Amino acid sequence: MLGNLFKHEWKDSWLIMTILNVSVLVLSLIGSHSTQKYFEILEEMDVGGFIYAIYILLYAFGIIALSLAATFYFYVRFYKNMYTDQGYLMHTLPVNHNELIVSKLLVALIWRVISFIVIILGIMKMSFSFEDIIYMVKNLNLVATDVVLVVILLLGMALYSILLGYVSISIGQFSARNKVLASIGAYFGIKIIARILRSFLTLINIYNYRELIEKFRDFDDPTTRATFMLVIIVIVYIACGLYYFITQWIMKNRLNLE
């Protein structure tokens, strides 16, 4: 049943996300042929420069739209499918709450990864030549462990962002008046709490803080890089697990579609 839920979610979301991703790719390809003229705009605002400036503005808006869509579009889908009138149908299906959440989470994560790749490739295509990119990658002196940990970390951060929205929407359902406004408040409230916790952890280690900073400045050492990323990975995935558990618990025990 999870596969059917995944297919349904993918079918409902692929069109708008494909249009946005393709649009950004097309703008990137067009702009990559004229990026060298960008600095000339600063010296001479002729008609060509003005048109190119408009193009850069459209490209920036395209990236912003794609970034927002890859996040908030799936927040809206989660809210409508789980906690509005559509929820009556979703929650009467012969599936458990975990399958409902995971199906939406997987589709949102896949599109988040695709959009991230499109944005990064587009920016690199606009800003650097292929030779420049190869040169920069070689100079990073990355090892296989770095690549694996970076991928795991990026996936964790994407999951964190998606689940932050899901848990905020779920907490917002406790409001008897305005569930949407309550969800927005929960979203920013959780972010504030997370920031306070980070500050608290910093204060705990205040005496070792300078030593820690000095240690992690030496990123030429693969072991140092791996240790640093592993610490962040553990924290991010613990937070993801917590957000998922709260979302699932509320949906299972405190579901209210009135």
DOZAMI-969203 format. One record per atom (N, C-alpha, C): residue number from 1; residue in three letters; x, y, z. Coordinates in steps of 0.05 Angstrom, whole numbers, plus 5000, padded with zeros to 4 digits. Layout:
REC  num  residu    px    py    pz
REC  NUM     ALA     X     Y     Z
...
//
This chain:
REC  num  residu    px    py    pz
REC    1     MET  5016  4976  5000
REC    1     MET  5000  5000  5000
REC    1     MET  5017  5025  5000
REC    2     LEU  5040  5023  5013
REC    2     LEU  5059  5046  5013
REC    2     LEU  5066  5055  4985
REC    3     GLY  5071  5034  4967
REC    3     GLY  5077  5040  4939
REC    3     GLY  5055  5055  4925
REC    4     ASN  5030  5047  4930
REC    4     ASN  5007  5061  4918
REC    4     ASN  5005  5090  4928
REC    5     LEU  5009  5094  4953
REC    5     LEU  5008  5121  4964
REC    5     LEU  5030  5138  4952
REC    6     PHE  5054  5126  4949
REC    6     PHE  5076  5141  4937
REC    6     PHE  5070  5149  4908
REC    7     LYS  5059  5130  4893
REC    7     LYS  5052  5136  4865
REC    7     LYS  5031  5158  4863
REC    8     HIS  5012  5157  4881
REC    8     HIS  4991  5177  4881
REC    8     HIS  5002  5205  4887
REC    9     GLU  5019  5206  4907
REC    9     GLU  5031  5231  4915
REC    9     GLU  5049  5242  4893
REC   10     TRP  5064  5224  4880
REC   10     TRP  5082  5232  4858
REC   10     TRP  5066  5243  4835
REC   11     LYS  5044  5229  4828
REC   11     LYS  5027  5236  4806
REC   11     LYS  5015  5264  4810
REC   12     ASP  5008  5270  4835
REC   12     ASP  4996  5296  4841
REC   12     ASP  5015  5319  4842
REC   13     SER  5041  5314  4845
REC   13     SER  5060  5335  4849
REC   13     SER  5080  5339  4827
REC   14     TRP  5083  5319  4809
REC   14     TRP  5105  5320  4790
REC   14     TRP  5104  5343  4770
REC   15     LEU  5080  5350  4762
REC   15     LEU  5077  5370  4740
REC   15     LEU  5088  5397  4748
REC   16     ILE  5078  5408  4770
REC   16     ILE  5087  5435  4778
REC   16     ILE  5117  5435  4785
REC   17     MET  5127  5414  4798
REC   17     MET  5155  5413  4804
REC   17     MET  5173  5410  4780
REC   18     THR  5163  5394  4760
REC   18     THR  5178  5391  4735
REC   18     THR  5180  5417  4720
REC   19     ILE  5157  5432  4719
REC   19     ILE  5157  5458  4705
REC   19     ILE  5177  5477  4718
REC   20     LEU  5177  5478  4744
REC   20     LEU  5195  5497  4758
REC   20     LEU  5224  5489  4754
REC   21     ASN  5230  5463  4756
REC   21     ASN  5258  5454  4752
REC   21     ASN  5268  5459  4724
REC   22     VAL  5251  5452  4704
REC   22     VAL  5258  5456  4676
REC   22     VAL  5262  5486  4670
REC   23     SER  5245  5502  4681
REC   23     SER  5247  5531  4677
REC   23     SER  5274  5542  4687
REC   24     VAL  5282  5533  4710
REC   24     VAL  5308  5542  4721
REC   24     VAL  5331  5532  4704
REC   25     LEU  5329  5507  4695
REC   25     LEU  5350  5496  4678
REC   25     LEU  5352  5511  4652
REC   26     VAL  5330  5518  4639
REC   26     VAL  5330  5532  4614
REC   26     VAL  5342  5560  4618
REC   27     LEU  5334  5574  4639
REC   27     LEU  5346  5600  4645
REC   27     LEU  5376  5598  4650
REC   28     SER  5385  5576  4663
REC   28     SER  5413  5572  4668
REC   28     SER  5429  5569  4642
REC   29     LEU  5418  5552  4624
REC   29     LEU  5431  5547  4599
REC   29     LEU  5433  5572  4582
REC   30     ILE  5411  5588  4582
REC   30     ILE  5411  5613  4566
REC   30     ILE  5431  5632  4578
REC   31     GLY  5431  5635  4604
REC   31     GLY  5448  5654  4617
REC   31     GLY  5478  5647  4616
REC   32     SER  5484  5621  4615
REC   32     SER  5512  5612  4615
REC   32     SER  5527  5622  4590
REC   33     HIS  5513  5628  4569
REC   33     HIS  5526  5637  4544
REC   33     HIS  5531  5667  4544
REC   34     SER  5520  5681  4564
REC   34     SER  5524  5710  4565
REC   34     SER  5533  5721  4592
REC   35     THR  5541  5703  4610
REC   35     THR  5549  5712  4637
REC   35     THR  5572  5731  4636
REC   36     GLN  5590  5728  4617
REC   36     GLN  5614  5745  4616
REC   36     GLN  5606  5775  4612
REC   37     LYS  5582  5780  4602
REC   37     LYS  5574  5807  4598
REC   37     LYS  5564  5820  4624
REC   38     TYR  5561  5804  4645
REC   38     TYR  5549  5814  4669
REC   38     TYR  5564  5839  4681
REC   39     PHE  5591  5836  4681
REC   39     PHE  5606  5858  4693
REC   39     PHE  5606  5883  4675
REC   40     GLU  5601  5880  4649
REC   40     GLU  5599  5902  4631
REC   40     GLU  5575  5920  4637
REC   41     ILE  5555  5907  4649
REC   41     ILE  5530  5922  4656
REC   41     ILE  5537  5944  4676
REC   42     LEU  5556  5938  4694
REC   42     LEU  5564  5958  4714
REC   42     LEU  5576  5983  4701
REC   43     GLU  5588  5980  4677
REC   43     GLU  5602  6002  4665
REC   43     GLU  5585  6016  4643
REC   44     GLU  5568  6000  4631
REC   44     GLU  5553  6012  4608
REC   44     GLU  5525  5999  4608
REC   45     MET  5505  6015  4615
REC   45     MET  5477  6005  4615
REC   45     MET  5464  6011  4588
REC   46     ASP  5472  5997  4567
REC   46     ASP  5459  5999  4541
REC   46     ASP  5434  5982  4541
REC   47     VAL  5422  5980  4518
REC   47     VAL  5397  5964  4515
REC   47     VAL  5403  5934  4521
REC   48     GLY  5425  5924  4510
REC   48     GLY  5432  5896  4515
REC   48     GLY  5437  5891  4544
REC   49     GLY  5451  5910  4557
REC   49     GLY  5457  5906  4586
REC   49     GLY  5431  5907  4602
REC   50     PHE  5413  5924  4594
REC   50     PHE  5387  5926  4609
REC   50     PHE  5372  5900  4606
REC   51     ILE  5371  5889  4582
REC   51     ILE  5357  5864  4578
REC   51     ILE  5369  5841  4594
REC   52     TYR  5396  5841  4595
REC   52     TYR  5410  5820  4610
REC   52     TYR  5405  5823  4640
REC   53     ALA  5403  5849  4649
REC   53     ALA  5397  5854  4677
REC   53     ALA  5370  5843  4685
REC   54     ILE  5350  5847  4667
REC   54     ILE  5324  5836  4671
REC   54     ILE  5325  5806  4672
REC   55     TYR  5341  5794  4655
REC   55     TYR  5344  5765  4655
REC   55     TYR  5355  5755  4681
REC   56     ILE  5376  5768  4691
REC   56     ILE  5388  5760  4717
REC   56     ILE  5367  5761  4739
REC   57     LEU  5350  5782  4738
REC   57     LEU  5329  5785  4758
REC   57     LEU  5309  5762  4756
REC   58     LEU  5301  5755  4732
REC   58     LEU  5282  5732  4728
REC   58     LEU  5295  5706  4737
REC   59     TYR  5320  5703  4732
REC   59     TYR  5334  5679  4741
REC   59     TYR  5335  5677  4771
REC   60     ALA  5340  5699  4784
REC   60     ALA  5340  5700  4814
REC   60     ALA  5312  5693  4824
REC   61     PHE  5291  5704  4812
REC   61     PHE  5264  5698  4821
REC   61     PHE  5258  5668  4816
REC   62     GLY  5268  5657  4794
REC   62     GLY  5264  5629  4788
REC   62     GLY  5276  5611  4809
REC   63     ILE  5300  5617  4818
REC   63     ILE  5313  5602  4839
REC   63     ILE  5298  5604  4865
REC   64     ILE  5289  5628  4871
REC   64     ILE  5274  5632  4896
REC   64     ILE  5247  5617  4895
REC   65     ALA  5234  5618  4872
REC   65     ALA  5208  5604  4869
REC   65     ALA  5212  5574  4872
REC   66     LEU  5233  5564  4860
REC   66     LEU  5239  5535  4861
REC   66     LEU  5245  5527  4890
REC   67     SER  5261  5543  4904
REC   67     SER  5269  5536  4931
REC   67     SER  5244  5536  4949
REC   68     LEU  5227  5556  4946
REC   68     LEU  5203  5558  4962
REC   68     LEU  5183  5535  4956
REC   69     ALA  5180  5530  4930
REC   69     ALA  5162  5509  4922
REC   69     ALA  5171  5482  4932
REC   70     ALA  5197  5477  4931
REC   70     ALA  5208  5451  4940
REC   70     ALA  5203  5447  4970
REC   71     THR  5197  5468  4984
REC   71     THR  5192  5466  5013
REC   71     THR  5162  5470  5019
REC   72     PHE  5152  5494  5014
REC   72     PHE  5125  5501  5024
REC   72     PHE  5103  5488  5007
REC   73     TYR  5108  5482  4982
REC   73     TYR  5087  5468  4967
REC   73     TYR  5080  5442  4980
REC   74     PHE  5099  5427  4990
REC   74     PHE  5094  5402  5003
REC   74     PHE  5083  5405  5031
REC   75     TYR  5089  5428  5044
REC   75     TYR  5076  5434  5069
REC   75     TYR  5046  5437  5065
REC   76     VAL  5038  5451  5044
REC   76     VAL  5010  5456  5038
REC   76     VAL  4996  5430  5031
REC   77     ARG  5010  5413  5015
REC   77     ARG  4998  5387  5008
REC   77     ARG  4994  5370  5033
REC   78     PHE  5013  5370  5051
REC   78     PHE  5011  5355  5075
REC   78     PHE  4987  5364  5092
REC   79     TYR  4984  5390  5094
REC   79     TYR  4962  5402  5110
REC   79     TYR  4935  5395  5098
REC   80     LYS  4933  5399  5072
REC   80     LYS  4907  5394  5058
REC   80     LYS  4899  5364  5059
REC   81     ASN  4919  5347  5054
REC   81     ASN  4913  5319  5053
REC   81     ASN  4908  5306  5080
REC   82     MET  4921  5317  5101
REC   82     MET  4920  5304  5127
REC   82     MET  4900  5317  5146
REC   83     TYR  4896  5344  5144
REC   83     TYR  4881  5358  5165
REC   83     TYR  4858  5375  5155
REC   84     THR  4850  5371  5130
REC   84     THR  4826  5385  5120
REC   84     THR  4805  5364  5112
REC   85     ASP  4786  5372  5097
REC   85     ASP  4765  5354  5088
REC   85     ASP  4776  5330  5073
REC   86     GLN  4799  5334  5059
REC   86     GLN  4811  5311  5045
REC   86     GLN  4821  5290  5065
REC   87     GLY  4826  5298  5089
REC   87     GLY  4835  5280  5109
REC   87     GLY  4816  5258  5116
REC   88     TYR  4790  5263  5112
REC   88     TYR  4770  5242  5117
REC   88     TYR  4774  5218  5099
REC   89     LEU  4782  5224  5074
REC   89     LEU  4788  5202  5055
REC   89     LEU  4814  5189  5062
REC   90     MET  4835  5205  5066
REC   90     MET  4862  5194  5071
REC   90     MET  4862  5176  5096
REC   91     HIS  4849  5184  5117
REC   91     HIS  4850  5170  5142
REC   91     HIS  4831  5146  5144
REC   92     THR  4815  5143  5123
REC   92     THR  4798  5119  5122
REC   92     THR  4809  5097  5104
REC   93     LEU  4832  5103  5091
REC   93     LEU  4846  5083  5075
REC   93     LEU  4857  5061  5093
REC   94     PRO  4859  5036  5082
REC   94     PRO  4870  5014  5099
REC   94     PRO  4900  5015  5101
REC   95     VAL  4910  5037  5112
REC   95     VAL  4938  5041  5117
REC   95     VAL  4942  5053  5144
REC   96     ASN  4966  5051  5155
REC   96     ASN  4972  5063  5181
REC   96     ASN  4983  5091  5177
REC   97     HIS  4986  5106  5199
REC   97     HIS  4995  5133  5197
REC   97     HIS  5024  5136  5187
REC   98     ASN  5040  5116  5194
REC   98     ASN  5068  5117  5185
REC   98     ASN  5069  5116  5154
REC   99     GLU  5053  5100  5142
REC   99     GLU  5053  5098  5113
REC   99     GLU  5044  5124  5100
REC  100     LEU  5024  5137  5112
REC  100     LEU  5015  5163  5102
REC  100     LEU  5037  5184  5103
REC  101     ILE  5051  5184  5126
REC  101     ILE  5072  5204  5129
REC  101     ILE  5096  5198  5111
REC  102     VAL  5104  5173  5111
REC  102     VAL  5128  5165  5096
REC  102     VAL  5125  5169  5066
REC  103     SER  5101  5163  5055
REC  103     SER  5096  5167  5027
REC  103     SER  5100  5196  5019
REC  104     LYS  5089  5214  5035
REC  104     LYS  5092  5242  5029
REC  104     LYS  5120  5252  5034
REC  105     LEU  5133  5241  5055
REC  105     LEU  5160  5249  5061
REC  105     LEU  5179  5241  5039
REC  106     LEU  5176  5217  5028
REC  106     LEU  5194  5208  5007
REC  106     LEU  5192  5225  4982
REC  107     VAL  5167  5231  4974
REC  107     VAL  5163  5247  4950
REC  107     VAL  5175  5275  4954
REC  108     ALA  5169  5287  4976
REC  108     ALA  5179  5314  4982
REC  108     ALA  5210  5313  4983
REC  109     LEU  5222  5292  4994
REC  109     LEU  5251  5291  4996
REC  109     LEU  5263  5288  4968
REC  110     ILE  5251  5271  4951
REC  110     ILE  5262  5267  4924
REC  110     ILE  5261  5294  4909
REC  111     TRP  5239  5308  4910
REC  111     TRP  5238  5333  4896
REC  111     TRP  5256  5354  4908
REC  112     ARG  5260  5353  4934
REC  112     ARG  5279  5371  4947
REC  112     ARG  5307  5367  4937
REC  113     VAL  5314  5341  4934
REC  113     VAL  5341  5334  4924
REC  113     VAL  5344  5343  4895
REC  114     ILE  5324  5337  4879
REC  114     ILE  5325  5345  4850
REC  114     ILE  5327  5375  4848
REC  115     SER  5311  5390  4863
REC  115     SER  5312  5419  4861
REC  115     SER  5339  5430  4870
REC  116     PHE  5350  5418  4891
REC  116     PHE  5376  5427  4901
REC  116     PHE  5398  5423  4880
REC  117     ILE  5397  5400  4867
REC  117     ILE  5417  5394  4846
REC  117     ILE  5414  5413  4822
REC  118     VAL  5388  5419  4815
REC  118     VAL  5383  5437  4793
REC  118     VAL  5393  5465  4799
REC  119     ILE  5388  5474  4824
REC  119     ILE  5397  5501  4832
REC  119     ILE  5427  5503  4832
REC  120     ILE  5441  5483  4844
REC  120     ILE  5470  5483  4846
REC  120     ILE  5482  5482  4818
REC  121     LEU  5473  5464  4801
REC  121     LEU  5483  5462  4774
REC  121     LEU  5479  5488  4758
REC  122     GLY  5455  5499  4762
REC  122     GLY  5449  5524  4748
REC  122     GLY  5467  5547  4756
REC  123     ILE  5472  5550  4782
REC  123     ILE  5489  5571  4792
REC  123     ILE  5518  5567  4782
REC  124     MET  5527  5542  4783
REC  124     MET  5554  5536  4775
REC  124     MET  5557  5540  4745
REC  125     LYS  5537  5533  4729
REC  125     LYS  5537  5537  4701
REC  125     LYS  5538  5566  4694
REC  126     MET  5523  5582  4709
REC  126     MET  5522  5611  4705
REC  126     MET  5549  5624  4713
REC  127     SER  5562  5614  4733
REC  127     SER  5585  5628  4745
REC  127     SER  5612  5618  4737
REC  128     PHE  5614  5592  4729
REC  128     PHE  5640  5580  4724
REC  128     PHE  5640  5564  4699
REC  129     SER  5663  5561  4687
REC  129     SER  5666  5543  4665
REC  129     SER  5671  5515  4675
REC  130     PHE  5669  5495  4658
REC  130     PHE  5673  5467  4666
REC  130     PHE  5701  5463  4676
REC  131     GLU  5720  5476  4664
REC  131     GLU  5748  5473  4673
REC  131     GLU  5752  5485  4701
REC  132     ASP  5738  5508  4706
REC  132     ASP  5740  5520  4733
REC  132     ASP  5729  5502  4754
REC  133     ILE  5707  5489  4748
REC  133     ILE  5694  5471  4767
REC  133     ILE  5712  5447  4774
REC  134     ILE  5724  5435  4753
REC  134     ILE  5742  5413  4757
REC  134     ILE  5766  5421  4774
REC  135     TYR  5776  5445  4769
REC  135     TYR  5799  5456  4784
REC  135     TYR  5792  5459  4813
REC  136     MET  5768  5471  4819
REC  136     MET  5760  5475  4846
REC  136     MET  5756  5449  4861
REC  137     VAL  5744  5429  4848
REC  137     VAL  5739  5404  4860
REC  137     VAL  5765  5390  4868
REC  138     LYS  5785  5391  4850
REC  138     LYS  5811  5379  4855
REC  138     LYS  5825  5393  4879
REC  139     ASN  5822  5419  4881
REC  139     ASN  5835  5434  4903
REC  139     ASN  5822  5429  4930
REC  140     LEU  5798  5418  4930
REC  140     LEU  5785  5412  4956
REC  140     LEU  5798  5389  4971
REC  141     ASN  5812  5372  4956
REC  141     ASN  5826  5349  4967
REC  141     ASN  5807  5331  4984
REC  142     LEU  5784  5326  4972
REC  142     LEU  5765  5309  4986
REC  142     LEU  5772  5280  4984
REC  143     VAL  5764  5265  5004
REC  143     VAL  5767  5236  5004
REC  143     VAL  5739  5224  5002
REC  144     ALA  5738  5198  4998
REC  144     ALA  5712  5185  4995
REC  144     ALA  5694  5189  5019
REC  145     THR  5706  5188  5043
REC  145     THR  5691  5192  5068
REC  145     THR  5677  5219  5068
REC  146     ASP  5691  5240  5058
REC  146     ASP  5680  5267  5057
REC  146     ASP  5654  5267  5040
REC  147     VAL  5656  5255  5017
REC  147     VAL  5633  5255  4998
REC  147     VAL  5609  5241  5011
REC  148     VAL  5614  5218  5023
REC  148     VAL  5592  5202  5035
REC  148     VAL  5579  5218  5057
REC  149     LEU  5596  5230  5075
REC  149     LEU  5585  5244  5098
REC  149     LEU  5570  5270  5089
REC  150     VAL  5580  5283  5068
REC  150     VAL  5566  5307  5058
REC  150     VAL  5539  5299  5047
REC  151     VAL  5537  5277  5032
REC  151     VAL  5512  5268  5021
REC  151     VAL  5492  5261  5044
REC  152     ILE  5502  5247  5064
REC  152     ILE  5485  5239  5087
REC  152     ILE  5476  5265  5102
REC  153     LEU  5494  5284  5105
REC  153     LEU  5487  5309  5119
REC  153     LEU  5466  5325  5103
REC  154     LEU  5470  5327  5077
REC  154     LEU  5451  5342  5060
REC  154     LEU  5423  5329  5060
REC  155     LEU  5423  5303  5059
REC  155     LEU  5397  5289  5061
REC  155     LEU  5384  5293  5088
REC  156     GLY  5400  5293  5109
REC  156     GLY  5389  5297  5136
REC  156     GLY  5378  5326  5138
REC  157     MET  5392  5345  5127
REC  157     MET  5382  5373  5128
REC  157     MET  5356  5376  5113
REC  158     ALA  5354  5362  5090
REC  158     ALA  5330  5363  5074
REC  158     ALA  5307  5351  5090
REC  159     LEU  5312  5327  5102
REC  159     LEU  5292  5314  5119
REC  159     LEU  5283  5332  5142
REC  160     TYR  5303  5345  5154
REC  160     TYR  5298  5363  5177
REC  160     TYR  5279  5385  5169
REC  161     SER  5284  5397  5146
REC  161     SER  5267  5419  5136
REC  161     SER  5239  5410  5131
REC  162     ILE  5236  5387  5118
REC  162     ILE  5209  5377  5112
REC  162     ILE  5194  5369  5138
REC  163     LEU  5207  5355  5155
REC  163     LEU  5194  5346  5180
REC  163     LEU  5188  5369  5199
REC  164     LEU  5204  5390  5198
REC  164     LEU  5198  5414  5213
REC  164     LEU  5171  5426  5206
REC  165     GLY  5166  5426  5179
REC  165     GLY  5140  5435  5170
REC  165     GLY  5117  5416  5179
REC  166     TYR  5122  5390  5176
REC  166     TYR  5102  5371  5184
REC  166     TYR  5094  5372  5213
REC  167     VAL  5114  5374  5230
REC  167     VAL  5109  5374  5259
REC  167     VAL  5096  5401  5267
REC  168     SER  5103  5422  5254
REC  168     SER  5091  5448  5260
REC  168     SER  5061  5448  5252
REC  169     ILE  5055  5436  5229
REC  169     ILE  5027  5434  5220
REC  169     ILE  5011  5417  5239
REC  170     SER  5023  5395  5248
REC  170     SER  5010  5377  5266
REC  170     SER  5004  5390  5293
REC  171     ILE  5024  5405  5303
REC  171     ILE  5020  5419  5329
REC  171     ILE  4999  5440  5326
REC  172     GLY  4998  5453  5303
REC  172     GLY  4978  5474  5298
REC  172     GLY  4949  5464  5299
REC  173     GLN  4945  5438  5296
REC  173     GLN  4918  5427  5297
REC  173     GLN  4905  5428  5325
REC  174     PHE  4921  5433  5345
REC  174     PHE  4911  5436  5372
REC  174     PHE  4895  5462  5375
REC  175     SER  4899  5481  5357
REC  175     SER  4885  5506  5359
REC  175     SER  4856  5503  5351
REC  176     ALA  4838  5514  5367
REC  176     ALA  4809  5512  5361
REC  176     ALA  4800  5534  5342
REC  177     ARG  4816  5555  5338
REC  177     ARG  4807  5577  5321
REC  177     ARG  4820  5578  5294
REC  178     ASN  4846  5583  5293
REC  178     ASN  4860  5586  5268
REC  178     ASN  4883  5567  5267
REC  179     LYS  4879  5544  5254
REC  179     LYS  4899  5523  5254
REC  179     LYS  4923  5531  5237
REC  180     VAL  4918  5545  5215
REC  180     VAL  4940  5554  5197
REC  180     VAL  4959  5573  5212
REC  181     LEU  4947  5593  5225
REC  181     LEU  4963  5613  5240
REC  181     LEU  4978  5599  5263
REC  182     ALA  4965  5580  5276
REC  182     ALA  4978  5565  5297
REC  182     ALA  5001  5549  5287
REC  183     SER  4998  5537  5263
REC  183     SER  5020  5522  5251
REC  183     SER  5044  5540  5244
REC  184     ILE  5038  5563  5234
REC  184     ILE  5060  5582  5228
REC  184     ILE  5074  5590  5254
REC  185     GLY  5058  5595  5275
REC  185     GLY  5070  5602  5301
REC  185     GLY  5087  5579  5312
REC  186     ALA  5077  5554  5309
REC  186     ALA  5092  5531  5318
REC  186     ALA  5118  5529  5302
REC  187     TYR  5117  5534  5276
REC  187     TYR  5141  5533  5259
REC  187     TYR  5163  5551  5269
REC  188     PHE  5156  5576  5274
REC  188     PHE  5177  5595  5283
REC  188     PHE  5184  5590  5312
REC  189     GLY  5164  5580  5328
REC  189     GLY  5170  5574  5356
REC  189     GLY  5191  5552  5358
REC  190     ILE  5187  5531  5342
REC  190     ILE  5207  5509  5342
REC  190     ILE  5234  5518  5334
REC  191     LYS  5235  5536  5314
REC  191     LYS  5261  5546  5304
REC  191     LYS  5275  5562  5326
REC  192     ILE  5259  5578  5341
REC  192     ILE  5270  5593  5363
REC  192     ILE  5281  5575  5385
REC  193     ILE  5265  5555  5392
REC  193     ILE  5273  5536  5412
REC  193     ILE  5299  5521  5404
REC  194     ALA  5301  5513  5379
REC  194     ALA  5325  5500  5369
REC  194     ALA  5349  5518  5371
REC  195     ARG  5345  5544  5365
REC  195     ARG  5367  5563  5367
REC  195     ARG  5376  5567  5396
REC  196     ILE  5356  5568  5414
REC  196     ILE  5362  5570  5443
REC  196     ILE  5378  5546  5453
REC  197     LEU  5370  5522  5444
REC  197     LEU  5384  5498  5451
REC  197     LEU  5413  5498  5441
REC  198     ARG  5417  5508  5416
REC  198     ARG  5444  5510  5406
REC  198     ARG  5461  5529  5423
REC  199     SER  5448  5551  5430
REC  199     SER  5463  5571  5447
REC  199     SER  5469  5559  5475
REC  200     PHE  5450  5543  5485
REC  200     PHE  5455  5531  5512
REC  200     PHE  5478  5511  5510
REC  201     LEU  5479  5495  5489
REC  201     LEU  5501  5476  5486
REC  201     LEU  5527  5490  5483
REC  202     THR  5527  5513  5471
REC  202     THR  5551  5529  5468
REC  202     THR  5560  5539  5496
REC  203     LEU  5541  5548  5512
REC  203     LEU  5548  5557  5539
REC  203     LEU  5559  5535  5556
REC  204     ILE  5549  5511  5553
REC  204     ILE  5559  5489  5569
REC  204     ILE  5589  5484  5563
REC  205     ASN  5597  5489  5538
REC  205     ASN  5624  5484  5530
REC  205     ASN  5640  5510  5527
REC  206     ILE  5631  5531  5542
REC  206     ILE  5643  5557  5538
REC  206     ILE  5673  5558  5543
REC  207     TYR  5682  5542  5562
REC  207     TYR  5711  5543  5569
REC  207     TYR  5728  5528  5548
REC  208     ASN  5715  5509  5533
REC  208     ASN  5729  5495  5513
REC  208     ASN  5723  5505  5485
REC  209     TYR  5707  5527  5484
REC  209     TYR  5698  5536  5458
REC  209     TYR  5720  5545  5439
REC  210     ARG  5739  5560  5450
REC  210     ARG  5761  5570  5433
REC  210     ARG  5778  5546  5423
REC  211     GLU  5783  5528  5442
REC  211     GLU  5799  5504  5434
REC  211     GLU  5784  5488  5412
REC  212     LEU  5758  5486  5414
REC  212     LEU  5742  5472  5394
REC  212     LEU  5744  5485  5367
REC  213     ILE  5742  5512  5367
REC  213     ILE  5743  5527  5342
REC  213     ILE  5770  5523  5329
REC  214     GLU  5791  5525  5345
REC  214     GLU  5818  5522  5334
REC  214     GLU  5822  5494  5323
REC  215     LYS  5811  5474  5336
REC  215     LYS  5814  5447  5327
REC  215     LYS  5800  5443  5300
REC  216     PHE  5776  5454  5297
REC  216     PHE  5761  5449  5272
REC  216     PHE  5768  5468  5250
REC  217     ARG  5787  5487  5255
REC  217     ARG  5797  5503  5233
REC  217     ARG  5814  5487  5214
REC  218     ASP  5826  5466  5225
REC  218     ASP  5845  5450  5209
REC  218     ASP  5829  5430  5193
REC  219     PHE  5816  5439  5172
REC  219     PHE  5799  5421  5155
REC  219     PHE  5816  5406  5135
REC  220     ASP  5842  5410  5135
REC  220     ASP  5859  5395  5117
REC  220     ASP  5862  5366  5127
REC  221     ASP  5855  5361  5152
REC  221     ASP  5857  5335  5164
REC  221     ASP  5830  5320  5159
REC  222     PRO  5830  5298  5144
REC  222     PRO  5805  5283  5139
REC  222     PRO  5791  5274  5164
REC  223     THR  5806  5267  5185
REC  223     THR  5794  5258  5210
REC  223     THR  5778  5281  5223
REC  224     THR  5790  5304  5222
REC  224     THR  5777  5328  5234
REC  224     THR  5751  5334  5219
REC  225     ARG  5752  5333  5193
REC  225     ARG  5728  5338  5177
REC  225     ARG  5706  5318  5183
REC  226     ALA  5714  5292  5184
REC  226     ALA  5695  5271  5189
REC  226     ALA  5682  5273  5216
REC  227     THR  5699  5280  5237
REC  227     THR  5688  5283  5264
REC  227     THR  5668  5306  5265
REC  228     PHE  5675  5328  5253
REC  228     PHE  5658  5351  5253
REC  228     PHE  5631  5345  5240
REC  229     MET  5631  5332  5216
REC  229     MET  5607  5326  5202
REC  229     MET  5590  5305  5217
REC  230     LEU  5604  5285  5229
REC  230     LEU  5589  5264  5244
REC  230     LEU  5574  5276  5267
REC  231     VAL  5586  5295  5281
REC  231     VAL  5572  5308  5303
REC  231     VAL  5546  5322  5294
REC  232     ILE  5549  5336  5272
REC  232     ILE  5525  5350  5260
REC  232     ILE  5505  5330  5250
REC  233     ILE  5514  5309  5237
REC  233     ILE  5496  5289  5227
REC  233     ILE  5479  5276  5249
REC  234     VAL  5492  5269  5271
REC  234     VAL  5478  5257  5294
REC  234     VAL  5457  5276  5304
REC  235     ILE  5464  5301  5308
REC  235     ILE  5445  5321  5318
REC  235     ILE  5421  5324  5300
REC  236     VAL  5427  5327  5274
REC  236     VAL  5405  5331  5254
REC  236     VAL  5386  5308  5253
REC  237     TYR  5397  5283  5253
REC  237     TYR  5380  5260  5251
REC  237     TYR  5364  5254  5277
REC  238     ILE  5375  5261  5299
REC  238     ILE  5360  5259  5324
REC  238     ILE  5336  5278  5323
REC  239     ALA  5341  5302  5314
REC  239     ALA  5319  5322  5311
REC  239     ALA  5298  5312  5292
REC  240     CYS  5307  5300  5269
REC  240     CYS  5288  5289  5250
REC  240     CYS  5271  5267  5262
REC  241     GLY  5284  5249  5278
REC  241     GLY  5269  5228  5291
REC  241     GLY  5248  5239  5311
REC  242     LEU  5256  5259  5325
REC  242     LEU  5238  5272  5345
REC  242     LEU  5214  5284  5331
REC  243     TYR  5219  5299  5309
REC  243     TYR  5197  5312  5294
REC  243     TYR  5178  5291  5282
REC  244     TYR  5190  5270  5272
REC  244     TYR  5173  5249  5260
REC  244     TYR  5156  5236  5281
REC  245     PHE  5168  5230  5304
REC  245     PHE  5153  5217  5326
REC  245     PHE  5129  5234  5335
REC  246     ILE  5134  5260  5338
REC  246     ILE  5113  5278  5347
REC  246     ILE  5091  5280  5326
REC  247     THR  5098  5282  5301
REC  247     THR  5079  5283  5279
REC  247     THR  5062  5258  5279
REC  248     GLN  5074  5235  5281
REC  248     GLN  5060  5209  5280
REC  248     GLN  5042  5206  5304
REC  249     TRP  5051  5215  5327
REC  249     TRP  5036  5212  5352
REC  249     TRP  5011  5229  5351
REC  250     ILE  5014  5254  5343
REC  250     ILE  4991  5272  5341
REC  250     ILE  4971  5262  5321
REC  251     MET  4980  5252  5298
REC  251     MET  4962  5242  5278
REC  251     MET  4947  5217  5287
REC  252     LYS  4960  5201  5303
REC  252     LYS  4949  5176  5313
REC  252     LYS  4930  5181  5337
REC  253     ASN  4938  5198  5355
REC  253     ASN  4924  5201  5380
REC  253     ASN  4907  5226  5384
REC  254     ARG  4914  5247  5368
REC  254     ARG  4900  5273  5372
REC  254     ARG  4889  5284  5345
REC  255     LEU  4882  5266  5327
REC  255     LEU  4871  5275  5301
REC  255     LEU  4844  5287  5304
REC  256     ASN  4841  5312  5294
REC  256     ASN  4815  5326  5296
REC  256     ASN  4810  5341  5270
REC  257     LEU  4792  5331  5253
REC  257     LEU  4787  5343  5227
REC  257     LEU  4764  5362  5227
REC  258     GLU  4754  5369  5251
REC  258     GLU  4731  5388  5252
REC  258     GLU  4740  5416  5246
//
